[in-house]
């Protein structure tokens, strides 16, 4: 079982990864990430979010990003 402190740490880590994904997306594609896609990524696990973040530099379009997060 996770303690409250563990849950808070994980939530903080998740928010950190989400913010970095938003920033990387903006830098890579010169556009803000849509609210719809933000809702999708907010429901992903920290592990999946970290995979998404590591793949952004290799992606060639926003469509590739969207396909990847919906897998």
MODELLER restraints for C-alpha pairs under 7 A, 6 or more apart:
rsr = mdl.restraints
at = mdl.atoms
rsr.add(forms.Gaussian(group=physical.xy_distance, feature=features.Distance(at['CA:14:A'], at['CA:46:A']), mean=5.51, stdev=0.5))
rsr.add(forms.Gaussian(group=physical.xy_distance, feature=features.Distance(at['CA:17:A'], at['CA:49:A']), mean=6.66, stdev=0.5))
rsr.add(forms.Gaussian(group=physical.xy_distance, feature=features.Distance(at['CA:17:A'], at['CA:50:A']), mean=6.81, stdev=0.5))
rsr.add(forms.Gaussian(group=physical.xy_distance, feature=features.Distance(at['CA:21:A'], at['CA:53:A']), mean=5.49, stdev=0.5))
rsr.add(forms.Gaussian(group=physical.xy_distance, feature=features.Distance(at['CA:22:A'], at['CA:33:A']), mean=6.38, stdev=0.5))
rsr.add(forms.Gaussian(group=physical.xy_distance, feature=features.Distance(at['CA:25:A'], at['CA:33:A']), mean=6.71, stdev=0.5))
rsr.add(forms.Gaussian(group=physical.xy_distance, feature=features.Distance(at['CA:25:A'], at['CA:56:A']), mean=6.99, stdev=0.5))
rsr.add(forms.Gaussian(group=physical.xy_distance, feature=features.Distance(at['CA:26:A'], at['CA:32:A']), mean=5.17, stdev=0.5))
rsr.add(forms.Gaussian(group=physical.xy_distance, feature=features.Distance(at['CA:26:A'], at['CA:33:A']), mean=6.87, stdev=0.5))
rsr.add(forms.Gaussian(group=physical.xy_distance, feature=features.Distance(at['CA:29:A'], at['CA:61:A']), mean=6.99, stdev=0.5))
rsr.add(forms.Gaussian(group=physical.xy_distance, feature=features.Distance(at['CA:29:A'], at['CA:62:A']), mean=6.77, stdev=0.5))
rsr.add(forms.Gaussian(group=physical.xy_distance, feature=features.Distance(at['CA:41:A'], at['CA:69:A']), mean=6.90, stdev=0.5))
rsr.add(forms.Gaussian(group=physical.xy_distance, feature=features.Distance(at['CA:52:A'], at['CA:69:A']), mean=6.86, stdev=0.5))
rsr.add(forms.Gaussian(group=physical.xy_distance, feature=features.Distance(at['CA:59:A'], at['CA:65:A']), mean=6.60, stdev=0.5))
